[in-house]
Amino acid sequence: MTANPWRGEVSITLDGISYVMRPTFERLNRIEQKLNMGFVALARKLADGNIMLEELAVVVAECMQEKIAVRDALTHGGIMEAIASVSAMFALVFGGFDEITRR
């Protein structure tokens, strides 16, 4: 499956397999509830390099279109890819999807 940036989607490769993440209000809300942390605070932790592995796993699992064993996929080769993809997704969320047209 190929990510469609016009829909706010971002590609992520975990354990050698490509997936799509798509943030929606509902998914972002579930992340906040599961982590007991606001989205802005979570983005700040990511930007500061202080995001914990479990936090990264929750973000990826909630925003992926497919349901897989994210924690296993992260540990078998995908932590840096996940950080880059989540950072790109957060940039889209904070910048708005019209940010794509300015690139």
C-alpha positions as CSV (number, residue, x, y, z in Angstrom):
1,M,0.0,0.0,0.0
2,T,1.3,3.4,-0.9
3,A,0.9,6.5,1.3
4,N,-1.2,9.3,-0.1
5,P,0.2,12.6,1.4
6,W,-2.9,14.4,0.2
7,R,-4.9,12.4,2.8
8,G,-2.2,13.0,5.4
9,E,-0.7,9.5,5.1
10,V,2.9,8.7,5.7
11,S,4.8,5.6,4.7
12,I,6.6,3.5,7.4
13,T,8.8,0.5,6.9
14,L,9.0,-2.0,9.7
15,D,11.0,-5.2,9.6
16,G,11.4,-4.8,5.9
17,I,7.7,-4.3,5.1
18,S,6.1,-1.0,4.0
19,Y,2.9,0.2,5.7
20,V,0.8,3.4,5.8
21,M,0.1,5.6,8.8
22,R,-2.8,8.0,8.7
23,P,-3.5,10.3,11.6
24,T,-7.2,11.1,12.3
25,F,-8.7,13.0,15.2
26,E,-9.9,9.7,16.7
27,R,-6.6,8.0,16.4
28,L,-4.7,11.0,17.9
29,N,-7.2,11.2,20.7
30,R,-6.7,7.4,21.5
31,I,-2.9,8.1,21.6
32,E,-3.5,10.9,24.1
33,Q,-5.7,8.6,26.2
34,K,-3.4,5.6,26.2
35,L,-0.3,7.7,27.0
36,N,-2.1,10.1,29.4
37,M,-0.2,12.9,27.5
38,G,-1.3,15.6,25.2
39,F,-0.3,15.5,21.6
40,V,1.8,18.7,21.8
41,A,3.8,17.3,24.8
42,L,4.3,14.1,22.9
43,A,5.6,15.9,19.8
44,R,7.9,18.0,22.0
45,K,9.3,14.7,23.5
46,L,9.9,13.4,20.0
47,A,11.6,16.6,18.8
48,D,13.8,16.6,21.9
49,G,14.8,13.0,21.4
50,N,13.1,11.9,24.6
51,I,10.3,9.7,23.3
52,M,10.2,6.3,24.9
53,L,10.0,3.1,22.9
54,E,6.5,2.3,24.3
55,E,5.3,5.8,23.3
56,L,6.6,5.3,19.8
57,A,4.9,1.9,19.6
58,V,1.6,3.4,20.7
59,V,1.7,6.2,18.1
60,V,2.7,3.8,15.3
61,A,0.1,1.1,16.2
62,E,-2.7,3.6,16.5
63,C,-2.0,5.4,13.2
64,M,-1.2,2.4,11.0
65,Q,-3.9,1.3,8.6
66,E,-2.9,-2.4,9.1
67,K,-2.8,-4.1,12.5
68,I,0.4,-5.9,13.2
69,A,2.7,-6.7,16.1
70,V,4.3,-3.3,16.1
71,R,6.5,-3.8,19.2
72,D,8.1,-6.9,17.6
73,A,8.5,-5.1,14.2
74,L,10.1,-2.1,15.9
75,T,12.6,-4.3,17.8
76,H,13.4,-6.4,14.7
77,G,14.4,-3.4,12.6
78,G,12.5,-0.3,12.5
79,I,13.1,2.1,15.4
80,M,14.9,4.8,13.3
81,E,12.5,4.4,10.4
82,A,9.6,4.7,12.9
83,I,11.1,7.9,14.4
84,A,11.5,9.5,11.0
85,S,8.0,8.5,9.8
86,V,6.3,9.6,13.1
87,S,8.2,12.9,12.8
88,A,7.0,13.4,9.3
89,M,3.4,12.6,10.3
90,F,3.6,15.0,13.3
91,A,4.9,17.7,10.9
92,L,1.9,17.2,8.6
93,V,-0.5,17.3,11.6
94,F,1.0,20.5,13.0
95,G,1.6,22.2,9.6
96,G,-1.7,21.2,8.1
97,F,-2.1,19.1,5.0
98,D,-1.8,22.1,2.8
99,E,1.8,22.1,3.8
100,I,2.3,19.5,1.1
101,T,1.6,22.0,-1.6
102,R,4.3,24.3,-0.4
103,R,7.1,21.7,-0.8
